[in-house]
């Protein structure tokens, strides 16, 4: 399109970027200016790429998953699994490479144990959401080659509340016939800051455009499935969330001290389950579905498929979660010659996710063979504590961090695919930031001692092999920034981040029905090393702003879940030696996990899961390269300001032998209009997602789509009695058939259709 050429021409002429700490106007223009207040670093000039999203921007929009809430910011996308699950992706990096923090500490849920698990975090009554990549991210989490997303609600207030505040709100959405109710209370009572909140959300199955669901085994228009193909909603896509939080703190010249208790419960349907598929379901790898053509598929037979469907008809598959966490957080001001203050924290998290099967009403005569699904229980019990020592002087900011984590993960039950595992971490980190007149400097260094223990069951001999990974990782990041003029600055960054394989990458060994795959880890995987270089230009003269950011990320030993496709034997051979390269002779028996030869001997095991795609965790050097740019202009219009902008982001990822890294989202173009006048705010955005045809083994192309969203917010100030706010919003107003390329179930679980909704809140 010509607009791309013109935009690139403009960028080459001005070679600039909006402030790195200012989010894309395509999402909102609500971030702070050059100097931001980050809950992580305290007031400072942050020169590495950063968005600080005001909490009102989250509150005024529709209730969504965390990933969907940040999906419209340049460089940030989403891997979804229905409305409940939206795991964030930063510059192509996902999973354990992106850490989700709650008030500066990693949120210890089980989202890393499955693509169908949500980031279980409360988005009610937020102060801000911080998206950080660079040196400062090293201070708070290890292995963050993608970055961190820190959700801040200040449940433990570091400063006294100046006034009493009570907010009550109500929300309704059309796409799921759902609603939310919430309230929040803040006040200083007898010198103690009290912060309490509650939110309950109930969403039904969400609507989708007619025919949006693709059944890979049913492209010959079987009469028995005509009704299912034309459903206008996605079955088993409902969501319920109930969250409560309570925090109390005391402050003084000495610092502050506080505790908080929060509970987050949810229940959501699993809209796809591999056991419902026949041997070719979800295995669209051999056909091109670009146009969803029916003629490209073999006839699998009406009778066979009808039997497979009928035996599960009326069965509901769902997950329920329960997260309880107890947090202590505070700061003690020493005002000494060496140490200014010590910030300390402690959190104990008890997390459970139960995946269960249930018969819907009217299906009591369901075959007994299918009533024996025992629930599968995912648990994650974690204890984390640490301290940050502030050694800053008048010339520079210096911080030293210590952190200890003890985390037990287990999966027990009918569909268990990993034995219990333990993760222990000890961290020493250092961060420095300085204004050296000629340029600004940010640098971070981190040393992690990590021990991961687990086991793998040998299905052939019915015995268990035990493994222990005990290693250190060293990471550092450096950013240099310089003001080229009053309106123009440039930032250059380099980071080398080491990451050890996660417990799921090491010890996964069984069927993962939610992804339709028989997944196998490798206890002999090596650690990743990510070497990232980026350069960012930034221009802002008040009315006109522009941005350009370019990056290259070379990852040694990149770990990915690779589908093993029989038709691509040559590619499979490329990965056959990975286990040998990464393991010692003592573990030769487990090298079968690299090519599944060992599983070929397990006749019963293979027959039971023959319909699932075999997928191995393998590793190979990879390169991620991409860019983000945006141009925008603000016009004075009447008594308000009109801002127009155009932005684009793109990331390409290839392995060293030239084939593509799987599940990389395509390029996006984001057009935005924002008008602000007194107490009125109107926002309109169009996200144009291009077709993704740079596919990996086991993938098909994903069609392009356009997502048009709008929101109108009006605030009524009721003199001294309070404030009433109403927001009317619409998402996917074009009712587009849309699916994310990064989703394991993109064909069976498309994005939601057209949605209208409203939010009402009263604050006094």
Secondary structure, 3 states (H helix, E strand, C coil): CHHHHHHHHHHHHHCCECCCCCCCCCCCCCCCCCCECCCCCCCECCCCCEEEEEHHHHHHCCCCCHHHHHCCCCCEEEEECCCCCEEEEECCECHHHEEEEECCEECCCCHHHCCCCCCCCCCCCCCEEEEECCHHHHCCCCCCCCEEEEEECCCCCCCCCCCCEEEEEEEEECCCCEEEEEEEEEEEECCEEEEEEEEEEEECCCECCCCCCCCCCCCCCCHHHHHHHCCCECCCCCEEEEEEEEEEEEEECCEEEEEEEEEEEEEEECCCCHHHCCCCCCCHHHCCCCCCCCCCCCCCCHHHHHHHHHCCCCEEEEEEEEEEEEEEEEEEECCCCCCCEEEEEEEEEEEEEEEEEEECCCCCCCCHHHCCCCCEEEEEEEEEEEEEEECCCCCEEEEEEEEEEEEEEEEEECCCCCCCEEEEEEEEEEEEEEECCCCEEEEEEEEEEEEEEEEEEECCCCEEEEEEEEEEEEEEEEEEEEECCCCEEEEEEEEEEEECCCHHHHHCEEEECCCCEEEECCCCCCCEEEEEEEEEEEEECCCEEEEEEEEEEEEEEEEEEEECCHHHHHHHHHHCCHHHHHCCHHHHHHHHHHCCHHHHCCHHHHHHCCCCEEEEEEEEEEEEEEEEEEEEEEEEECCEEEEEEEEEEEEEEEECCCCECCCCCCCEEEEEEEEEECCEEEEEEEEEECCECCCCCCCCCECCEEEEEEEEEEEEECCCCCEEEEEEEEECCCCCCCCCCCCCCCCCCCCCCCEEEEEEEEEC
